[in-house]
Every structure is written in C-alpha cells, then in structure tokens.
Amino acid sequence: GGYQQLGFQKNSKNEYEVNVKEQEMIDAMVNLQQGGFTYRKIADEIKNKFGRKFHYSFVYKVCKRQSVTTVAG
C-alpha cells in the first residue's frame, strides 16, 4: 500500500525502477532550488515546463529528500 515515490515506477516483476521523466522533474526542482527560486516559484516552473502541478510543500519535500540522499549517497 501507500504512495509510489516520485521518480520511480514498478515494472512487470513488481520491482521499482527509475522513471526517467519524473527524474528530470526532480533534477529541475533541485536545480531551481539551488538557483535561489522559492518553492512556490519552482512549483509554477514545473507546471509550465512539464505540465504537472505540485503543491509547493511537496516541492520542498522532494528537494529536501534529494539533499539528504545526495549527502548520504
């Protein structure tokens, strides 16, 4: 149960694999955040570029998760 993590999808063997399009969105979010954009502005930019609407609090969580995995990984 639960939600599927952004950037991954289940394959036919029910295993997680990288979703390239979603990874591009994540990379764009992180790059914009590092460029000094606010989370609200990042959400607007993602909507305009990729056509997916995210709440700014979700953008914050994605950026925070990426900074933790980058430091830990």
N, C-alpha and C positions, 0 to 999 in steps of 0.2 A: 504494500500500500504506500501511500504518500505521493509526493510530487517527484517528478523526474528533474534532476539537476540541470540547469541551463548549460548547454554546451555538450550534452551527452544524449544518446538515444539507445534504446535497446534493439539488438539485432535479432535475427530469427532464432538464435540459440539462447535468447533471453539474457544476454550479456551486454554490458554497457560499452558503447564505442563513441568516439568523438563525432560530434555533429559540426561539420566544417562551417556552415553558415552561422550557427549560433556562436562558435568560437570567434568568428570575425566580429560579431557584435560585441562580445566580451572584450576583445582586444581594443575595439574602438572606444568602448566605455572607459577602459583603463587609460588609454592614451589621452582622451579628452580630460579625464580627471587629473592626470599628471600635467596637462597643459593649463590647468587653472580654472577649468569650467566648473560651474556649480552643478550639483546633482540634478536639479530641475532642468538646467540647460542641456545637460547630457541626455536626459530622457527625451527632450524635444529633438535633439540632433539624431538620436537613434530612430525616433519615429519618422523623421523626414528622410533619412538615408535608407533604412531597412524596412519601413512600414510596420514595425512592431511597436506597440505602445506599452511602456513600462512606467510604473509609479516611481517617483524619484527615490523613495525609500528602498525599493528593490535595487535600483542602480547603486545606491550606497552599499547594500549588502554584497552585490556582485563585486564591486571594486575592493571592498574590504576583504572578501574571500580570496580574491586574486593576490592581494598584497601579502596575505598570510601564507598562501601556498607558494608564492614566489620566494619568500624568505625561508620557509621551511623546506622547500624542494630544492 
